[in-house]
């Protein structure tokens, strides 16, 4: 609501009212559309932050702390990772994913490397495989207490693999189409 009101009352420099904002009246003119977008986001976030605090302070707690366990992070018992295998430790897997992201980022910047679409597709396939494997081999108790019994990691790992496969297919299709154009641009 705050974003819509701010957008309706502001306008970027040189823009026509009603198209890029100002449809409630141009109270303030920003030097660029990007500045207007930035300040719209600031107003929306600030309003949401203040509303969240006020609602929390004015609302009575109707549930006990035991009933909120599993829903509220601070009231949920934490599973210890010390005795878990390496693939059951989210912090270790997160570090591996971060290292792979850095390697693939530098790899895609190399002029002899495959096109960026291949690197992005490969990134999603690798991360999706790691997430799906984590979901497959992790302790099922995690999902019972934190995500209503749904194995979110496995499901979204498969979604990431599918998205990465689509990206790789589109990159392959684009290369194939470009190769068929006479005098096509070579990379």
PASE-19638 format. One record per residue (C-alpha): residue number from 1; residue in three letters; chain; z, x, y. Coordinates in nm, 2 decimals. Example, Ala and Ser with C-alpha at 12.3 -4.5 7.8 and 13.67 -1.06 7.14 Angstrom:
! PASE-19638
+-----+-----+---+--------+--------+--------+
|   k |   r | c |      z |      x |      y |
+-----+-----+---+--------+--------+--------+
|   1 | Ala | A |   0.78 |   1.23 |  -0.45 |
|   2 | Ser | A |   0.71 |   1.37 |  -0.11 |
+-----+-----+---+--------+--------+--------+
This chain:
! PASE-19638
+-----+-----+---+--------+--------+--------+
|   k |   r | c |      z |      x |      y |
+-----+-----+---+--------+--------+--------+
|   1 | Unk | A |   0.00 |   0.00 |   0.00 |
|   2 | Unk | A |   0.09 |   0.28 |   0.24 |
|   3 | Unk | A |  -0.23 |   0.46 |   0.16 |
|   4 | Unk | A |  -0.44 |   0.15 |   0.23 |
|   5 | Unk | A |  -0.26 |   0.08 |   0.56 |
|   6 | Unk | A |  -0.29 |   0.45 |   0.68 |
|   7 | Unk | A |  -0.66 |   0.45 |   0.58 |
|   8 | Unk | A |  -0.71 |   0.13 |   0.77 |
|   9 | Unk | A |  -0.55 |   0.26 |   1.08 |
|  10 | Unk | A |  -0.71 |   0.61 |   1.09 |
|  11 | Unk | A |  -1.06 |   0.74 |   1.12 |
|  12 | Unk | A |  -1.22 |   1.08 |   1.08 |
|  13 | Unk | A |  -1.40 |   1.22 |   1.38 |
|  14 | Unk | A |  -1.76 |   1.09 |   1.42 |
|  15 | Unk | A |  -1.72 |   0.82 |   1.15 |
|  16 | Unk | A |  -1.80 |   0.45 |   1.20 |
|  17 | Unk | A |  -1.50 |   0.22 |   1.19 |
|  18 | Unk | A |  -1.49 |   0.01 |   0.87 |
|  19 | Unk | A |  -1.67 |   0.26 |   0.65 |
|  20 | Unk | A |  -1.46 |   0.57 |   0.64 |
|  21 | Unk | A |  -1.14 |   0.40 |   0.75 |
|  22 | Unk | A |  -1.03 |   0.23 |   1.07 |
|  23 | Unk | A |  -1.09 |  -0.12 |   0.93 |
|  24 | Unk | A |  -0.76 |  -0.24 |   1.08 |
|  25 | Unk | A |  -0.82 |  -0.06 |   1.40 |
|  26 | Unk | A |  -0.85 |   0.32 |   1.48 |
|  27 | Unk | A |  -0.50 |   0.41 |   1.59 |
|  28 | Unk | A |  -0.55 |   0.78 |   1.51 |
|  29 | Unk | A |  -0.86 |   1.00 |   1.48 |
|  30 | Unk | A |  -0.85 |   1.30 |   1.25 |
|  31 | Unk | A |  -1.08 |   1.61 |   1.30 |
|  32 | Unk | A |  -1.23 |   1.56 |   0.95 |
|  33 | Unk | A |  -1.25 |   1.33 |   0.66 |
|  34 | Unk | A |  -1.05 |   1.58 |   0.45 |
|  35 | Unk | A |  -0.77 |   1.58 |   0.70 |
|  36 | Unk | A |  -0.76 |   1.20 |   0.69 |
|  37 | Unk | A |  -0.75 |   1.21 |   0.30 |
|  38 | Unk | A |  -0.47 |   1.48 |   0.31 |
|  39 | Unk | A |  -0.25 |   1.28 |   0.55 |
|  40 | Unk | A |  -0.32 |   0.95 |   0.36 |
|  41 | Unk | A |  -0.19 |   1.13 |   0.05 |
|  42 | Unk | A |   0.12 |   1.25 |   0.24 |
|  43 | Unk | A |   0.20 |   0.90 |   0.37 |
|  44 | Unk | A |   0.15 |   0.75 |   0.03 |
|  45 | Unk | A |   0.37 |   1.00 |  -0.15 |
|  46 | Unk | A |   0.64 |   0.99 |   0.11 |
|  47 | Unk | A |   0.65 |   0.61 |   0.10 |
|  48 | Unk | A |   0.67 |   0.61 |  -0.28 |
|  49 | Unk | A |   0.95 |   0.88 |  -0.27 |
|  50 | Unk | A |   1.16 |   0.69 |  -0.02 |
|  51 | Unk | A |   1.10 |   0.36 |  -0.20 |
|  52 | Unk | A |   1.21 |   0.51 |  -0.53 |
|  53 | Unk | A |   1.53 |   0.64 |  -0.38 |
|  54 | Unk | A |   1.61 |   0.31 |  -0.21 |
|  55 | Unk | A |   1.54 |   0.10 |  -0.52 |
|  56 | Unk | A |   1.75 |   0.34 |  -0.73 |
|  57 | Unk | A |   2.04 |   0.32 |  -0.49 |
|  58 | Unk | A |   2.02 |  -0.06 |  -0.45 |
|  59 | Unk | A |   1.98 |  -0.15 |  -0.82 |
|  60 | Unk | A |   2.27 |  -0.20 |  -1.06 |
|  61 | Unk | A |   2.26 |  -0.03 |  -1.39 |
|  62 | Unk | A |   2.24 |  -0.30 |  -1.66 |
|  63 | Unk | A |   2.21 |  -0.08 |  -1.97 |
|  64 | Unk | A |   2.46 |   0.16 |  -2.11 |
|  65 | Unk | A |   2.39 |   0.53 |  -2.13 |
|  66 | Unk | A |   2.35 |   0.50 |  -2.51 |
|  67 | Unk | A |   2.08 |   0.23 |  -2.47 |
|  68 | Unk | A |   1.89 |   0.46 |  -2.23 |
|  69 | Unk | A |   1.89 |   0.75 |  -2.47 |
|  70 | Unk | A |   1.53 |   0.84 |  -2.57 |
|  71 | Unk | A |   1.40 |   0.69 |  -2.25 |
|  72 | Unk | A |   1.58 |   0.89 |  -1.98 |
|  73 | Unk | A |   1.54 |   1.26 |  -2.03 |
|  74 | Unk | A |   1.89 |   1.37 |  -1.92 |
|  75 | Unk | A |   2.05 |   1.12 |  -2.16 |
|  76 | Unk | A |   1.83 |   1.22 |  -2.46 |
|  77 | Unk | A |   1.97 |   1.48 |  -2.71 |
|  78 | Unk | A |   1.76 |   1.79 |  -2.71 |
|  79 | Unk | A |   1.61 |   1.93 |  -3.04 |
|  80 | Unk | A |   1.69 |   2.30 |  -3.09 |
|  81 | Unk | A |   1.39 |   2.52 |  -3.14 |
|  82 | Unk | A |   1.56 |   2.83 |  -3.28 |
|  83 | Unk | A |   1.53 |   2.75 |  -3.64 |
|  84 | Unk | A |   1.18 |   2.59 |  -3.61 |
|  85 | Unk | A |   0.86 |   2.76 |  -3.73 |
|  86 | Unk | A |   0.63 |   2.92 |  -3.46 |
|  87 | Unk | A |   0.39 |   2.62 |  -3.46 |
|  88 | Unk | A |   0.69 |   2.38 |  -3.40 |
|  89 | Unk | A |   0.80 |   2.55 |  -3.08 |
|  90 | Unk | A |   0.63 |   2.39 |  -2.77 |
|  91 | Unk | A |   0.73 |   2.68 |  -2.54 |
|  92 | Unk | A |   0.55 |   2.94 |  -2.77 |
|  93 | Unk | A |   0.25 |   2.71 |  -2.81 |
|  94 | Unk | A |   0.24 |   2.65 |  -2.43 |
|  95 | Unk | A |   0.23 |   3.03 |  -2.38 |
|  96 | Unk | A |  -0.06 |   3.07 |  -2.63 |
|  97 | Unk | A |  -0.25 |   2.79 |  -2.45 |
|  98 | Unk | A |  -0.19 |   2.96 |  -2.12 |
|  99 | Unk | A |  -0.32 |   3.29 |  -2.25 |
| 100 | Unk | A |  -0.63 |   3.12 |  -2.40 |
| 101 | Unk | A |  -0.70 |   2.95 |  -2.07 |
| 102 | Unk | A |  -0.68 |   3.28 |  -1.89 |
| 103 | Unk | A |  -0.91 |   3.45 |  -2.14 |
| 104 | Unk | A |  -1.16 |   3.17 |  -2.14 |
| 105 | Unk | A |  -1.16 |   3.16 |  -1.75 |
| 106 | Unk | A |  -1.24 |   3.53 |  -1.73 |
| 107 | Unk | A |  -1.49 |   3.49 |  -2.02 |
| 108 | Unk | A |  -1.68 |   3.21 |  -1.84 |
| 109 | Unk | A |  -1.69 |   3.43 |  -1.52 |
| 110 | Unk | A |  -1.89 |   3.70 |  -1.71 |
| 111 | Unk | A |  -2.26 |   3.68 |  -1.63 |
| 112 | Unk | A |  -2.35 |   3.75 |  -2.00 |
| 113 | Unk | A |  -2.11 |   3.48 |  -2.12 |
| 114 | Unk | A |  -2.24 |   3.13 |  -2.22 |
| 115 | Unk | A |  -2.27 |   2.87 |  -1.95 |
| 116 | Unk | A |  -1.95 |   2.72 |  -1.80 |
| 117 | Unk | A |  -2.01 |   2.39 |  -1.98 |
| 118 | Unk | A |  -1.98 |   2.58 |  -2.31 |
| 119 | Unk | A |  -1.66 |   2.74 |  -2.19 |
| 120 | Unk | A |  -1.51 |   2.42 |  -2.07 |
| 121 | Unk | A |  -1.61 |   2.24 |  -2.39 |
| 122 | Unk | A |  -1.47 |   2.53 |  -2.60 |
| 123 | Unk | A |  -1.15 |   2.52 |  -2.39 |
| 124 | Unk | A |  -1.10 |   2.15 |  -2.47 |
| 125 | Unk | A |  -1.18 |   2.19 |  -2.84 |
| 126 | Unk | A |  -0.94 |   2.48 |  -2.88 |
| 127 | Unk | A |  -0.66 |   2.31 |  -2.68 |
| 128 | Unk | A |  -0.72 |   1.98 |  -2.86 |
| 129 | Unk | A |  -0.70 |   2.16 |  -3.20 |
| 130 | Unk | A |  -0.37 |   2.33 |  -3.10 |
| 131 | Unk | A |  -0.23 |   2.00 |  -2.98 |
| 132 | Unk | A |  -0.35 |   1.81 |  -3.29 |
| 133 | Unk | A |  -0.21 |   2.08 |  -3.52 |
| 134 | Unk | A |   0.12 |   2.07 |  -3.34 |
| 135 | Unk | A |   0.13 |   1.70 |  -3.38 |
| 136 | Unk | A |   0.04 |   1.72 |  -3.74 |
| 137 | Unk | A |   0.30 |   1.99 |  -3.83 |
| 138 | Unk | A |   0.58 |   1.91 |  -3.59 |
| 139 | Unk | A |   0.91 |   1.75 |  -3.67 |
| 140 | Unk | A |   0.86 |   1.37 |  -3.69 |
| 141 | Unk | A |   1.20 |   1.31 |  -3.54 |
| 142 | Unk | A |   1.06 |   1.42 |  -3.21 |
| 143 | Unk | A |   0.83 |   1.12 |  -3.20 |
| 144 | Unk | A |   1.10 |   0.87 |  -3.32 |
| 145 | Unk | A |   1.33 |   0.96 |  -3.03 |
| 146 | Unk | A |   1.09 |   1.03 |  -2.75 |
| 147 | Unk | A |   0.76 |   0.84 |  -2.78 |
| 148 | Unk | A |   0.84 |   0.51 |  -2.96 |
| 149 | Unk | A |   0.74 |   0.66 |  -3.29 |
| 150 | Unk | A |   0.38 |   0.74 |  -3.19 |
| 151 | Unk | A |   0.25 |   1.08 |  -3.26 |
| 152 | Unk | A |   0.11 |   1.14 |  -2.91 |
| 153 | Unk | A |   0.03 |   1.50 |  -2.96 |
| 154 | Unk | A |  -0.20 |   1.44 |  -3.27 |
| 155 | Unk | A |  -0.37 |   1.14 |  -3.11 |
| 156 | Unk | A |  -0.45 |   1.32 |  -2.77 |
| 157 | Unk | A |  -0.54 |   1.64 |  -2.95 |
| 158 | Unk | A |  -0.82 |   1.44 |  -3.13 |
| 159 | Unk | A |  -0.92 |   1.29 |  -2.79 |
| 160 | Unk | A |  -0.95 |   1.64 |  -2.64 |
| 161 | Unk | A |  -1.15 |   1.77 |  -2.94 |
| 162 | Unk | A |  -1.39 |   1.48 |  -2.90 |
| 163 | Unk | A |  -1.43 |   1.54 |  -2.53 |
| 164 | Unk | A |  -1.49 |   1.91 |  -2.58 |
| 165 | Unk | A |  -1.75 |   1.83 |  -2.85 |
| 166 | Unk | A |  -1.93 |   1.60 |  -2.60 |
| 167 | Unk | A |  -1.92 |   1.87 |  -2.34 |
| 168 | Unk | A |  -2.07 |   2.13 |  -2.58 |
| 169 | Unk | A |  -2.33 |   1.88 |  -2.69 |
| 170 | Unk | A |  -2.43 |   1.80 |  -2.32 |
| 171 | Unk | A |  -2.45 |   2.18 |  -2.25 |
| 172 | Unk | A |  -2.67 |   2.23 |  -2.55 |
| 173 | Unk | A |  -2.89 |   1.93 |  -2.45 |
| 174 | Unk | A |  -2.92 |   2.06 |  -2.10 |
| 175 | Unk | A |  -3.03 |   2.41 |  -2.21 |
| 176 | Unk | A |  -3.28 |   2.25 |  -2.45 |
| 177 | Unk | A |  -3.43 |   2.03 |  -2.18 |
| 178 | Unk | A |  -3.44 |   2.32 |  -1.93 |
| 179 | Unk | A |  -3.62 |   2.53 |  -2.19 |
| 180 | Unk | A |  -3.89 |   2.26 |  -2.23 |
| 181 | Unk | A |  -3.97 |   2.26 |  -1.86 |
| 182 | Unk | A |  -4.26 |   2.49 |  -1.78 |
| 183 | Unk | A |  -4.13 |   2.75 |  -1.53 |
| 184 | Unk | A |  -3.77 |   2.63 |  -1.57 |
| 185 | Unk | A |  -3.50 |   2.83 |  -1.40 |
| 186 | Unk | A |  -3.36 |   3.10 |  -1.63 |
| 187 | Unk | A |  -3.00 |   3.20 |  -1.61 |
+-----+-----+---+--------+--------+--------+
